[in-house]
Amino acid sequence: MASDGGQPPTRLHSDPGLQPERTSLAWGRTMLALATVSTIFLRWIEQHGLFVLTLWGISCLTAAAIFVTQRTRYTRHGEGISRGLMGPNFRSVLWTASAVLVLGMLGIYVVAITR
Amino acid sequence: MEAPGGVAVSIKRGRIAERLLGGGTEPDPRFTLANERTFLAWIRTSLAFLAGGVAVEAFTGDLFQEPVRKGLSVILLLLGMFISGGSAVRWINVERSLRHGLPLPLPLIAPILGIGGAVVAAVVVFLVLLS
């Protein structure tokens, strides 16, 4: 199919295994998991008070950060596949792991300390 | 690394990346992406443990005494934290192995997930039968 200017659209990559798409979907599933966990945290408000909103906020912010950076990440992956060269995605991976670690720590604080 | 065109190319790594990866050459990007997807699968597993920890504490008030409920919840949350931290460490170790052409490390978090999950499930079944 031709674009408006008559030029055929260029593909970001030609990987038959669709690696960038699969990775983008994996990030999307993780985002949805974080959103789901954020709603489960809300069940704690009745028992443990408004401090629980901190956990809800961290989950929502992490999910939102994944959503906002999806396009940049997909483009980077597609270009990396095309060039045959790509560095590791330190920022996204370490931020996500840190957020989940903090959620666990705050969860233990809520269970063990607050009433 | 050799790019598809046959020209040796390299990319500039950040300070953290250089320190954690310790040299080596960039592997096929498909391996890097596969490692990232595996990391994400572990993170979702750890999120499931966090959700389980919250659920046990929030929904089993009629079934378990408070100390039991809180104990189970803390164990599940700790398992979730361990899997999350372990998945990041494993991701870095695999990236390092790929760049140095070394065999991939064994996933230490896999047996801990299996044994931890089985023990918690067995305790819950025992307590439910006892109540």
gemmi code that builds the backbone of each chain (N, CA, C; Angstrom):
import gemmi

chains = {
    "A": [
        ("MET", (0.842, -1.200, 0.000), (0.000, 0.000, 0.000), (0.879, 1.253, 0.000)),
        ("ALA", (0.572, 2.230, -0.819), (1.379, 3.441, -0.875), (0.870, 4.467, 0.128)),
        ("SER", (1.797, 5.303, 0.640), (1.388, 6.367, 1.554), (0.891, 7.550, 0.732)),
        ("ASP", (0.548, 8.675, 1.378), (-0.033, 9.820, 0.688), (0.908, 10.391, -0.376)),
        ("GLY", (2.210, 10.406, -0.095), (3.165, 10.977, -1.033), (3.530, 10.048, -2.169)),
        ("GLY", (2.904, 8.884, -2.228), (3.220, 7.941, -3.285), (4.386, 7.028, -2.949)),
        ("GLN", (5.067, 7.301, -1.824), (6.189, 6.459, -1.421), (5.668, 5.266, -0.609)),
        ("PRO", (6.223, 4.083, -0.830), (5.802, 2.963, 0.013), (6.266, 3.191, 1.457)),
        ("PRO", (5.430, 2.834, 2.443), (5.832, 3.042, 3.839), (7.033, 2.165, 4.181)),
        ("THR", (7.949, 2.744, 4.962), (9.134, 1.963, 5.346), (8.838, 1.219, 6.642)),
        ("ARG", (9.343, -0.005, 6.716), (9.150, -0.794, 7.929), (10.282, -0.510, 8.898)),
        ("LEU", (9.942, -0.503, 10.192), (10.961, -0.234, 11.210), (11.997, -1.358, 11.248)),
        ("HIS", (11.531, -2.575, 11.033), (12.449, -3.730, 11.036), (11.848, -4.819, 10.160)),
        ("SER", (12.653, -5.819, 9.858), (12.130, -6.909, 9.031), (12.367, -8.255, 9.706)),
        ("ASP", (12.310, -8.233, 11.030), (12.521, -9.485, 11.778), (11.295, -10.385, 11.643)),
        ("PRO", (11.424, -11.563, 11.034), (10.254, -12.437, 10.876), (9.744, -12.983, 12.211)),
        ("GLY", (10.601, -12.952, 13.233), (10.180, -13.428, 14.555), (9.440, -12.371, 15.363)),
        ("LEU", (9.312, -11.165, 14.813), (8.585, -10.052, 15.458), (9.034, -9.831, 16.909)),
        ("GLN", (10.331, -9.847, 17.114), (10.857, -9.694, 18.479), (10.448, -8.366, 19.127)),
        ("PRO", (10.548, -7.222, 18.425), (10.141, -5.974, 19.089), (8.665, -5.982, 19.498)),
        ("GLU", (7.799, -6.578, 18.655), (6.369, -6.630, 18.986), (6.146, -7.493, 20.234)),
        ("ARG", (6.823, -8.649, 20.245), (6.641, -9.566, 21.390), (7.123, -8.918, 22.687)),
        ("THR", (8.247, -8.200, 22.585), (8.780, -7.541, 23.788), (7.858, -6.409, 24.233)),
        ("SER", (7.328, -5.668, 23.258), (6.404, -4.590, 23.583), (5.147, -5.142, 24.270)),
        ("LEU", (4.651, -6.282, 23.778), (3.480, -6.911, 24.401), (3.798, -7.397, 25.811)),
        ("ALA", (5.023, -7.890, 26.013), (5.424, -8.343, 27.358), (5.433, -7.165, 28.338)),
        ("TRP", (5.921, -6.004, 27.881), (5.855, -4.797, 28.721), (4.400, -4.411, 28.978)),
        ("GLY", (3.557, -4.536, 27.956), (2.129, -4.213, 28.116), (1.461, -5.111, 29.153)),
        ("ARG", (1.791, -6.397, 29.126), (1.219, -7.324, 30.127), (1.688, -6.950, 31.531)),
        ("THR", (2.949, -6.555, 31.628), (3.480, -6.154, 32.935), (2.767, -4.899, 33.438)),
        ("MET", (2.523, -3.977, 32.523), (1.786, -2.757, 32.877), (0.389, -3.106, 33.412)),
        ("LEU", (-0.294, -4.025, 32.731), (-1.628, -4.428, 33.178), (-1.569, -5.136, 34.532)),
        ("ALA", (-0.525, -5.938, 34.742), (-0.371, -6.624, 36.034), (-0.194, -5.594, 37.151)),
        ("LEU", (0.603, -4.560, 36.882), (0.804, -3.505, 37.887), (-0.504, -2.768, 38.178)),
        ("ALA", (-1.276, -2.502, 37.128), (-2.560, -1.819, 37.322), (-3.501, -2.695, 38.155)),
        ("THR", (-3.483, -4.000, 37.896), (-4.345, -4.917, 38.661), (-3.927, -4.944, 40.129)),
        ("VAL", (-2.601, -5.049, 40.358), (-2.104, -5.083, 41.735), (-2.466, -3.780, 42.459)),
        ("SER", (-2.425, -2.664, 41.720), (-2.748, -1.377, 42.365), (-4.188, -1.377, 42.896)),
        ("THR", (-5.104, -2.010, 42.164), (-6.496, -2.048, 42.637), (-6.640, -3.000, 43.828)),
        ("ILE", (-5.824, -4.077, 43.819), (-5.896, -5.014, 44.960), (-5.410, -4.319, 46.237)),
        ("PHE", (-4.399, -3.443, 46.108), (-3.911, -2.699, 47.280), (-5.042, -1.887, 47.923)),
        ("LEU", (-5.969, -1.409, 47.094), (-7.052, -0.575, 47.622), (-7.921, -1.316, 48.651)),
        ("ARG", (-7.912, -2.656, 48.585), (-8.669, -3.444, 49.558), (-8.152, -3.240, 50.983)),
        ("TRP", (-6.910, -2.771, 51.088), (-6.275, -2.603, 52.398), (-6.678, -1.299, 53.084)),
        ("ILE", (-7.268, -0.373, 52.346), (-7.539, 0.953, 52.929), (-8.411, 0.846, 54.183)),
        ("GLU", (-9.438, 0.000, 54.100), (-10.356, -0.154, 55.227), (-9.632, -0.607, 56.490)),
        ("GLN", (-8.689, -1.556, 56.329), (-7.985, -2.104, 57.486), (-6.809, -1.239, 57.938)),
        ("HIS", (-6.063, -0.696, 56.958), (-4.771, -0.087, 57.288), (-4.695, 1.420, 57.031)),
        ("GLY", (-5.765, 2.022, 56.603), (-5.777, 3.475, 56.463), (-5.220, 4.012, 55.155)),
        ("LEU", (-5.094, 5.328, 55.128), (-4.757, 6.010, 53.869), (-3.300, 5.827, 53.432)),
        ("PHE", (-2.445, 5.313, 54.326), (-1.053, 5.077, 53.925), (-0.986, 4.139, 52.711)),
        ("VAL", (-1.993, 3.274, 52.615), (-2.045, 2.310, 51.504), (-2.061, 3.023, 50.147)),
        ("LEU", (-2.545, 4.270, 50.147), (-2.570, 5.010, 48.878), (-1.161, 5.221, 48.310)),
        ("THR", (-0.142, 5.170, 49.199), (1.245, 5.258, 48.717), (1.559, 4.071, 47.803)),
        ("LEU", (1.159, 2.878, 48.238), (1.406, 1.679, 47.417), (0.624, 1.759, 46.102)),
        ("TRP", (-0.631, 2.199, 46.230), (-1.471, 2.352, 45.029), (-0.809, 3.329, 44.055)),
        ("GLY", (-0.296, 4.449, 44.605), (0.336, 5.471, 43.760), (1.584, 4.955, 43.066)),
        ("ILE", (2.420, 4.219, 43.805), (3.660, 3.695, 43.196), (3.313, 2.724, 42.061)),
        ("SER", (2.335, 1.842, 42.316), (1.925, 0.881, 41.258), (1.404, 1.629, 40.039)),
        ("CYS", (0.534, 2.611, 40.271), (-0.065, 3.350, 39.144), (1.007, 4.130, 38.383)),
        ("LEU", (1.925, 4.776, 39.122), (2.971, 5.561, 38.456), (3.885, 4.665, 37.617)),
        ("THR", (4.214, 3.490, 38.158), (5.072, 2.564, 37.400), (4.359, 2.089, 36.131)),
        ("ALA", (3.066, 1.752, 36.290), (2.288, 1.328, 35.110), (2.218, 2.473, 34.090)),
        ("ALA", (2.007, 3.696, 34.582), (1.925, 4.850, 33.669), (3.268, 5.091, 32.967)),
        ("ALA", (4.363, 4.928, 33.716), (5.692, 5.129, 33.124), (5.937, 4.110, 32.004)),
        ("ILE", (5.507, 2.875, 32.220), (5.656, 1.851, 31.170), (4.828, 2.250, 29.943)),
        ("PHE", (3.594, 2.711, 30.199), (2.712, 3.097, 29.086), (3.320, 4.236, 28.268)),
        ("VAL", (3.825, 5.250, 28.972), (4.350, 6.443, 28.290), (5.608, 6.101, 27.470)),
        ("THR", (6.415, 5.157, 27.971), (7.689, 4.861, 27.289), (7.575, 3.725, 26.268)),
        ("GLN", (6.369, 3.182, 26.093), (6.214, 2.034, 25.188), (6.701, 2.343, 23.759)),
        ("ARG", (6.308, 3.490, 23.242), (6.649, 3.804, 21.850), (8.162, 3.978, 21.669)),
        ("THR", (8.780, 4.700, 22.611), (10.229, 4.909, 22.543), (10.959, 3.571, 22.578)),
        ("ARG", (10.497, 2.697, 23.487), (11.155, 1.396, 23.633), (10.995, 0.559, 22.359)),
        ("TYR", (9.772, 0.571, 21.801), (9.520, -0.216, 20.591), (10.402, 0.276, 19.433)),
        ("THR", (10.501, 1.603, 19.296), (11.333, 2.168, 18.225), (12.799, 1.770, 18.417)),
        ("ARG", (13.264, 1.880, 19.661), (14.654, 1.524, 19.959), (14.919, 0.044, 19.617)),
        ("HIS", (13.971, -0.812, 19.989), (14.137, -2.241, 19.714), (14.120, -2.523, 18.212)),
        ("GLY", (13.190, -1.877, 17.517), (13.104, -2.084, 16.069), (14.375, -1.639, 15.368)),
        ("GLU", (14.886, -0.469, 15.768), (16.134, 0.030, 15.154), (17.308, -0.871, 15.502)),
        ("GLY", (17.305, -1.359, 16.740), (18.379, -2.268, 17.164), (18.393, -3.545, 16.336)),
        ("ILE", (17.196, -4.097, 16.096), (17.085, -5.316, 15.275), (17.567, -5.020, 13.850)),
        ("SER", (17.176, -3.862, 13.311), (17.574, -3.505, 11.938), (19.091, -3.352, 11.811)),
        ("ARG", (19.703, -2.704, 12.819), (21.153, -2.478, 12.777), (21.932, -3.732, 13.146)),
        ("GLY", (21.247, -4.671, 13.849), (21.953, -5.854, 14.341), (22.785, -5.541, 15.563)),
        ("LEU", (22.438, -4.450, 16.229), (23.228, -4.027, 17.385), (22.346, -3.239, 18.345)),
        ("MET", (22.352, -3.667, 19.611), (21.516, -2.971, 20.584), (22.070, -3.187, 21.986)),
        ("GLY", (22.073, -2.130, 22.767), (22.532, -2.251, 24.146), (21.396, -2.723, 25.042)),
        ("PRO", (21.731, -3.165, 26.265), (20.672, -3.605, 27.186), (19.870, -2.429, 27.727)),
        ("ASN", (18.628, -2.723, 28.080), (17.695, -1.676, 28.515), (17.761, -1.508, 30.041)),
        ("PHE", (18.878, -0.987, 30.514), (19.104, -0.909, 31.958), (18.037, -0.111, 32.686)),
        ("ARG", (17.714, 1.064, 32.130), (16.824, 1.982, 32.857), (15.463, 1.340, 33.142)),
        ("SER", (14.816, 0.834, 32.092), (13.476, 0.261, 32.287), (13.509, -0.932, 33.228)),
        ("VAL", (14.500, -1.809, 33.023), (14.553, -3.042, 33.819), (14.799, -2.719, 35.293)),
        ("LEU", (15.794, -1.894, 35.568), (16.128, -1.626, 36.974), (15.047, -0.801, 37.678)),
        ("TRP", (14.420, 0.128, 36.957), (13.325, 0.899, 37.564), (12.162, -0.021, 37.925)),
        ("THR", (11.805, -0.923, 37.003), (10.660, -1.809, 37.261), (10.945, -2.729, 38.442)),
        ("ALA", (12.140, -3.337, 38.448), (12.483, -4.246, 39.553), (12.511, -3.483, 40.882)),
        ("SER", (13.058, -2.255, 40.869), (13.118, -1.466, 42.106), (11.717, -1.125, 42.601)),
        ("ALA", (10.831, -0.757, 41.668), (9.458, -0.405, 42.064), (8.772, -1.587, 42.738)),
        ("VAL", (8.944, -2.790, 42.174), (8.290, -3.968, 42.762), (8.907, -4.288, 44.133)),
        ("LEU", (10.232, -4.112, 44.252), (10.891, -4.330, 45.550), (10.345, -3.365, 46.606)),
        ("VAL", (10.210, -2.092, 46.223), (9.686, -1.086, 47.164), (8.242, -1.427, 47.549)),
        ("LEU", (7.445, -1.860, 46.570), (6.059, -2.250, 46.866), (6.026, -3.384, 47.891)),
        ("GLY", (6.928, -4.370, 47.719), (7.002, -5.485, 48.670), (7.372, -5.000, 50.058)),
        ("MET", (8.381, -4.116, 50.139), (8.830, -3.606, 51.440), (7.712, -2.830, 52.137)),
        ("LEU", (7.057, -1.951, 51.374), (5.961, -1.169, 51.967), (4.789, -2.078, 52.354)),
        ("GLY", (4.569, -3.124, 51.566), (3.507, -4.092, 51.890), (3.787, -4.767, 53.226)),
        ("ILE", (5.043, -5.168, 53.440), (5.412, -5.805, 54.707), (5.255, -4.804, 55.855)),
        ("TYR", (5.636, -3.553, 55.592), (5.463, -2.512, 56.617), (3.984, -2.378, 56.985)),
        ("VAL", (3.137, -2.363, 55.974), (1.690, -2.215, 56.225), (1.169, -3.388, 57.042)),
        ("VAL", (1.567, -4.606, 56.677), (1.057, -5.799, 57.366), (1.601, -5.868, 58.794)),
        ("ALA", (2.900, -5.613, 58.945), (3.542, -5.850, 60.232), (3.378, -4.691, 61.206)),
        ("ILE", (3.347, -3.468, 60.714), (3.379, -2.307, 61.617), (2.011, -1.660, 61.793)),
        ("THR", (1.352, -1.337, 60.680), (0.099, -0.580, 60.812), (-1.051, -1.505, 61.186)),
        ("ARG", (-2.093, -0.926, 61.759), (-3.280, -1.722, 62.123), (-4.491, -1.235, 61.346)),
    ],
    "B": [
        ("MET", (31.344, -5.972, 17.470), (30.403, -6.898, 16.807), (30.318, -6.579, 15.325)),
        ("GLU", (30.008, -7.603, 14.491), (29.819, -7.400, 13.060), (28.360, -7.089, 12.794)),
        ("ALA", (28.133, -5.948, 12.179), (26.768, -5.594, 11.790), (26.397, -6.404, 10.555)),
        ("PRO", (25.091, -6.465, 10.198), (24.683, -7.250, 9.035), (25.455, -6.892, 7.771)),
        ("GLY", (25.865, -5.632, 7.640), (26.595, -5.219, 6.452), (28.046, -5.686, 6.429)),
        ("GLY", (28.500, -6.288, 7.526), (29.856, -6.807, 7.565), (30.862, -5.828, 8.159)),
        ("VAL", (30.378, -4.659, 8.617), (31.273, -3.663, 9.201), (31.246, -3.796, 10.716)),
        ("ALA", (32.425, -3.806, 11.338), (32.492, -3.914, 12.788), (32.008, -2.609, 13.410)),
        ("VAL", (30.984, -2.685, 14.253), (30.455, -1.486, 14.895), (30.343, -1.742, 16.395)),
        ("SER", (30.254, -0.657, 17.130), (30.062, -0.799, 18.568), (29.139, 0.318, 19.023)),
        ("ILE", (28.591, 0.164, 20.218), (27.753, 1.222, 20.772), (28.383, 1.707, 22.065)),
        ("LYS", (28.068, 2.973, 22.366), (28.626, 3.574, 23.570), (27.761, 3.171, 24.755)),
        ("ARG", (28.363, 2.563, 25.766), (27.623, 2.161, 26.960), (27.707, 3.251, 28.016)),
        ("GLY", (26.687, 3.307, 28.844), (26.710, 4.233, 29.975), (27.664, 3.713, 31.050)),
        ("ARG", (27.847, 4.541, 32.085), (28.790, 4.169, 33.152), (28.308, 2.929, 33.914)),
        ("ILE", (27.013, 2.926, 34.253), (26.465, 1.787, 35.016), (26.553, 0.515, 34.180)),
        ("ALA", (26.167, 0.641, 32.894), (26.196, -0.530, 32.010), (27.618, -1.072, 31.885)),
        ("GLU", (28.574, -0.175, 31.740), (29.957, -0.613, 31.564), (30.458, -1.329, 32.818)),
        ("ARG", (30.092, -0.779, 33.975), (30.549, -1.390, 35.223), (29.893, -2.755, 35.440)),
        ("LEU", (28.578, -2.841, 35.168), (27.875, -4.094, 35.438), (28.161, -5.175, 34.397)),
        ("LEU", (28.408, -4.762, 33.150), (28.625, -5.766, 32.100), (30.092, -6.166, 31.977)),
        ("GLY", (30.979, -5.278, 32.367), (32.398, -5.624, 32.390), (32.977, -6.020, 31.045)),
        ("GLY", (32.833, -5.172, 30.051), (33.454, -5.430, 28.743), (32.639, -6.384, 27.881)),
        ("GLY", (33.309, -7.122, 27.003), (32.615, -8.036, 26.096), (32.083, -7.319, 24.873)),
        ("THR", (31.462, -8.076, 23.975), (30.899, -7.492, 22.750), (29.384, -7.695, 22.730)),
        ("GLU", (28.695, -6.748, 22.094), (27.229, -6.813, 22.072), (26.773, -8.061, 21.311)),
        ("PRO", (25.814, -8.810, 21.888), (25.329, -10.027, 21.206), (24.251, -9.685, 20.174)),
        ("ASP", (23.717, -10.705, 19.537), (22.567, -10.556, 18.646), (21.431, -9.884, 19.441)),
        ("PRO", (20.857, -8.780, 18.938), (19.797, -8.084, 19.688), (18.617, -8.983, 20.055)),
        ("ARG", (18.390, -10.032, 19.278), (17.265, -10.921, 19.591), (17.465, -11.599, 20.945)),
        ("PHE", (18.739, -11.899, 21.288), (19.013, -12.525, 22.585), (18.752, -11.529, 23.719)),
        ("THR", (19.146, -10.270, 23.471), (18.908, -9.220, 24.478), (17.408, -9.057, 24.730)),
        ("LEU", (16.626, -9.061, 23.640), (15.173, -8.908, 23.795), (14.555, -10.130, 24.484)),
        ("ALA", (15.066, -11.323, 24.156), (14.547, -12.538, 24.810), (14.827, -12.480, 26.311)),
        ("ASN", (16.015, -11.991, 26.674), (16.348, -11.858, 28.098), (15.423, -10.861, 28.788)),
        ("GLU", (15.108, -9.774, 28.081), (14.207, -8.759, 28.652), (12.807, -9.348, 28.877)),
        ("ARG", (12.337, -10.150, 27.928), (11.006, -10.760, 28.087), (10.988, -11.752, 29.246)),
        ("THR", (12.106, -12.488, 29.412), (12.171, -13.431, 30.540), (12.140, -12.668, 31.859)),
        ("PHE", (12.879, -11.559, 31.912), (12.853, -10.713, 33.114), (11.421, -10.264, 33.411)),
        ("LEU", (10.706, -9.836, 32.369), (9.333, -9.342, 32.568), (8.410, -10.454, 33.054)),
        ("ALA", (8.635, -11.688, 32.570), (7.815, -12.811, 33.041), (8.051, -13.046, 34.536)),
        ("TRP", (9.309, -12.931, 34.973), (9.607, -13.076, 36.405), (8.972, -11.944, 37.205)),
        ("ILE", (9.016, -10.728, 36.670), (8.432, -9.586, 37.385), (6.924, -9.796, 37.555)),
        ("ARG", (6.268, -10.307, 36.527), (4.826, -10.566, 36.651), (4.567, -11.646, 37.699)),
        ("THR", (5.482, -12.639, 37.771), (5.341, -13.666, 38.810), (5.466, -13.029, 40.194)),
        ("SER", (6.436, -12.123, 40.339), (6.608, -11.482, 41.650), (5.395, -10.615, 41.987)),
        ("LEU", (4.810, -9.974, 40.968), (3.589, -9.180, 41.211), (2.432, -10.082, 41.656)),
        ("ALA", (2.385, -11.296, 41.096), (1.334, -12.243, 41.503), (1.518, -12.618, 42.978)),
        ("PHE", (2.770, -12.767, 43.415), (3.021, -13.064, 44.828), (2.614, -11.883, 45.716)),
        ("LEU", (2.922, -10.655, 45.263), (2.503, -9.474, 46.030), (0.981, -9.449, 46.158)),
        ("ALA", (0.295, -9.691, 45.032), (-1.177, -9.689, 45.051), (-1.688, -10.789, 45.982)),
        ("GLY", (-1.022, -11.952, 45.963), (-1.407, -13.051, 46.867), (-1.234, -12.657, 48.321)),
        ("GLY", (-0.121, -11.971, 48.614), (0.126, -11.528, 49.991), (-0.948, -10.567, 50.469)),
        ("VAL", (-1.333, -9.646, 49.612), (-2.385, -8.688, 49.970), (-3.716, -9.426, 50.143)),
        ("ALA", (-4.004, -10.345, 49.218), (-5.289, -11.056, 49.245), (-5.430, -11.898, 50.509)),
        ("VAL", (-4.362, -12.608, 50.901), (-4.430, -13.449, 52.105), (-4.745, -12.585, 53.325)),
        ("GLU", (-4.115, -11.412, 53.401), (-4.316, -10.541, 54.556), (-5.699, -9.882, 54.523)),
        ("ALA", (-6.172, -9.581, 53.326), (-7.420, -8.821, 53.219), (-8.679, -9.693, 53.227)),
        ("PHE", (-8.568, -10.907, 52.707), (-9.797, -11.693, 52.471), (-9.995, -12.903, 53.392)),
        ("THR", (-9.011, -13.227, 54.249), (-9.153, -14.466, 55.020), (-9.421, -14.199, 56.505)),
        ("GLY", (-10.014, -13.041, 56.784), (-10.302, -12.676, 58.178), (-11.186, -13.687, 58.897)),
        ("ASP", (-12.122, -14.328, 58.171), (-13.039, -15.285, 58.804), (-12.411, -16.669, 58.952)),
        ("LEU", (-11.318, -16.880, 58.254), (-10.746, -18.232, 58.169), (-9.561, -18.417, 59.114)),
        ("PHE", (-8.684, -17.412, 59.170), (-7.445, -17.558, 59.952), (-7.389, -16.530, 61.074)),
        ("GLN", (-6.672, -16.895, 62.140), (-6.358, -15.938, 63.202), (-5.420, -14.871, 62.652)),
        ("GLU", (-5.393, -13.711, 63.350), (-4.584, -12.596, 62.829), (-3.094, -12.935, 62.655)),
        ("PRO", (-2.448, -13.603, 63.652), (-1.017, -13.886, 63.470), (-0.742, -14.790, 62.254)),
        ("VAL", (-1.620, -15.773, 62.036), (-1.453, -16.691, 60.892), (-1.602, -15.918, 59.587)),
        ("ARG", (-2.637, -15.083, 59.560), (-2.928, -14.299, 58.351), (-1.755, -13.386, 58.003)),
        ("LYS", (-1.263, -12.697, 59.033), (-0.155, -11.764, 58.791), (1.116, -12.512, 58.428)),
        ("GLY", (1.331, -13.666, 59.083), (2.539, -14.459, 58.788), (2.547, -14.924, 57.338)),
        ("LEU", (1.416, -15.489, 56.896), (1.325, -15.957, 55.501), (1.519, -14.792, 54.529)),
        ("SER", (0.907, -13.662, 54.867), (1.014, -12.492, 53.991), (2.453, -12.026, 53.864)),
        ("VAL", (3.167, -11.956, 55.012), (4.564, -11.506, 54.978), (5.425, -12.481, 54.171)),
        ("ILE", (5.182, -13.800, 54.336), (5.976, -14.793, 53.577), (5.762, -14.593, 52.072)),
        ("LEU", (4.498, -14.403, 51.667), (4.220, -14.213, 50.236), (4.854, -12.917, 49.712)),
        ("LEU", (4.777, -11.858, 50.532), (5.385, -10.585, 50.112), (6.902, -10.717, 50.017)),
        ("LEU", (7.505, -11.443, 50.967), (8.959, -11.652, 50.921), (9.352, -12.455, 49.674)),
        ("LEU", (8.547, -13.494, 49.368), (8.827, -14.274, 48.149), (8.747, -13.389, 46.905)),
        ("GLY", (7.741, -12.529, 46.871), (7.590, -11.596, 45.743), (8.794, -10.681, 45.617)),
        ("MET", (9.258, -10.165, 46.762), (10.437, -9.286, 46.748), (11.680, -10.051, 46.283)),
        ("PHE", (11.816, -11.268, 46.789), (12.989, -12.062, 46.418), (13.000, -12.345, 44.909)),
        ("ILE", (11.843, -12.691, 44.360), (11.768, -12.984, 42.923), (12.053, -11.720, 42.109)),
        ("SER", (11.537, -10.586, 42.586), (11.780, -9.328, 41.871), (13.271, -8.983, 41.843)),
        ("GLY", (13.907, -9.018, 43.029), (15.345, -8.726, 43.091), (16.151, -9.753, 42.316)),
        ("GLY", (15.770, -11.033, 42.493), (16.487, -12.115, 41.808), (16.366, -12.018, 40.298)),
        ("SER", (15.213, -11.553, 39.821), (15.028, -11.452, 38.361), (15.941, -10.371, 37.776)),
        ("ALA", (16.134, -9.265, 38.531), (17.032, -8.209, 38.041), (18.476, -8.707, 38.027)),
        ("VAL", (18.870, -9.421, 39.092), (20.236, -9.956, 39.163), (20.462, -10.962, 38.022)),
        ("ARG", (19.453, -11.817, 37.810), (19.588, -12.810, 36.735), (19.674, -12.126, 35.368)),
        ("TRP", (18.865, -11.083, 35.179), (18.900, -10.352, 33.899), (20.314, -9.825, 33.629)),
        ("ILE", (20.930, -9.235, 34.664), (22.294, -8.701, 34.494), (23.274, -9.838, 34.225)),
        ("ASN", (23.159, -10.946, 34.985), (24.080, -12.078, 34.789), (23.979, -12.657, 33.386)),
        ("VAL", (22.735, -12.757, 32.873), (22.560, -13.294, 31.511), (23.144, -12.323, 30.485)),
        ("GLU", (22.900, -11.015, 30.672), (23.468, -10.015, 29.748), (24.991, -10.117, 29.733)),
        ("ARG", (25.575, -10.291, 30.925), (27.038, -10.399, 31.020), (27.530, -11.671, 30.315)),
        ("SER", (26.840, -12.783, 30.549), (27.235, -14.047, 29.916), (27.147, -13.950, 28.394)),
        ("LEU", (26.072, -13.320, 27.902), (25.906, -13.175, 26.447), (27.067, -12.379, 25.850)),
        ("ARG", (27.522, -11.359, 26.584), (28.580, -10.484, 26.053), (29.962, -11.105, 26.145)),
        ("HIS", (30.096, -12.141, 26.949), (31.405, -12.786, 27.078), (31.412, -14.194, 26.483)),
        ("GLY", (30.288, -14.568, 25.848), (30.237, -15.891, 25.223), (30.291, -17.020, 26.230)),
        ("LEU", (29.781, -16.787, 27.445), (29.813, -17.805, 28.502), (28.490, -18.556, 28.550)),
        ("PRO", (28.482, -19.770, 29.155), (27.193, -20.468, 29.325), (26.259, -19.637, 30.209)),
        ("LEU", (24.968, -19.735, 29.944), (24.011, -18.951, 30.736), (23.947, -19.493, 32.161)),
        ("PRO", (23.838, -18.596, 33.158), (23.780, -19.066, 34.556), (22.473, -19.793, 34.854)),
        ("LEU", (22.526, -20.717, 35.840), (21.297, -21.409, 36.240), (20.390, -20.423, 36.973)),
        ("PRO", (19.079, -20.533, 36.752), (18.168, -19.610, 37.465), (17.939, -20.055, 38.905)),
        ("LEU", (18.604, -19.391, 39.846), (18.473, -19.729, 41.261), (17.061, -19.439, 41.771)),
        ("ILE", (16.414, -18.434, 41.139), (15.077, -18.067, 41.622), (14.030, -19.133, 41.268)),
        ("ALA", (14.323, -19.981, 40.266), (13.328, -20.994, 39.869), (13.063, -22.007, 40.982)),
        ("PRO", (14.110, -22.660, 41.565), (13.799, -23.602, 42.662), (13.189, -22.917, 43.873)),
        ("ILE", (13.610, -21.680, 44.142), (13.051, -20.980, 45.306), (11.570, -20.673, 45.074)),
        ("LEU", (11.227, -20.301, 43.832), (9.819, -20.073, 43.495), (9.025, -21.374, 43.682)),
        ("GLY", (9.561, -22.476, 43.144), (8.858, -23.758, 43.223), (8.686, -24.220, 44.656)),
        ("ILE", (9.794, -24.224, 45.411), (9.736, -24.726, 46.792), (8.917, -23.777, 47.665)),
        ("GLY", (9.176, -22.479, 47.537), (8.437, -21.492, 48.342), (6.946, -21.563, 48.081)),
        ("GLY", (6.568, -21.602, 46.813), (5.148, -21.679, 46.457), (4.503, -22.937, 46.995)),
        ("ALA", (5.219, -24.077, 46.870), (4.662, -25.349, 47.338), (4.500, -25.342, 48.852)),
        ("VAL", (5.491, -24.811, 49.585), (5.421, -24.790, 51.053), (4.251, -23.914, 51.513)),
        ("VAL", (4.134, -22.724, 50.927), (3.038, -21.820, 51.326), (1.685, -22.473, 51.022)),
        ("ALA", (1.575, -23.104, 49.842), (0.306, -23.756, 49.478), (-0.014, -24.889, 50.449)),
        ("ALA", (0.999, -25.686, 50.819), (0.785, -26.798, 51.746), (0.339, -26.277, 53.118)),
        ("VAL", (0.968, -25.194, 53.584), (0.596, -24.613, 54.885), (-0.855, -24.128, 54.848)),
        ("VAL", (-1.227, -23.453, 53.752), (-2.602, -22.938, 53.634), (-3.603, -24.089, 53.636)),
        ("VAL", (-3.312, -25.161, 52.879), (-4.217, -26.319, 52.837), (-4.350, -26.919, 54.234)),
        ("PHE", (-3.216, -27.074, 54.933), (-3.216, -27.639, 56.288), (-4.075, -26.784, 57.228)),
        ("LEU", (-3.881, -25.478, 57.167), (-4.622, -24.569, 58.054), (-6.107, -24.551, 57.728)),
        ("VAL", (-6.443, -24.645, 56.449), (-7.859, -24.675, 56.057), (-8.520, -25.952, 56.578)),
        ("LEU", (-7.811, -27.084, 56.450), (-8.364, -28.348, 56.938), (-8.500, -28.329, 58.456)),
        ("LEU", (-7.578, -27.637, 59.117), (-7.583, -27.567, 60.581), (-8.695, -26.676, 61.113)),
        ("SER", (-9.075, -25.662, 60.337), (-10.031, -24.658, 60.854), (-11.462, -25.192, 60.838)),
    ],
}
model = gemmi.Model(1)
for chain_id, residues in chains.items():
    chain = gemmi.Chain(chain_id)
    for i, (resn, *xyz) in enumerate(residues, 1):
        res = gemmi.Residue()
        res.name, res.seqid = resn, gemmi.SeqId(i, " ")
        for name, pos in zip(("N", "CA", "C"), xyz):
            atom = gemmi.Atom()
            atom.name, atom.element = name, gemmi.Element(name[0])
            atom.pos, atom.b_iso = gemmi.Position(*pos), 0.0
            res.add_atom(atom)
        chain.add_residue(res)
    model.add_chain(chain)
structure = gemmi.Structure()
structure.add_model(model)
structure.setup_entities()
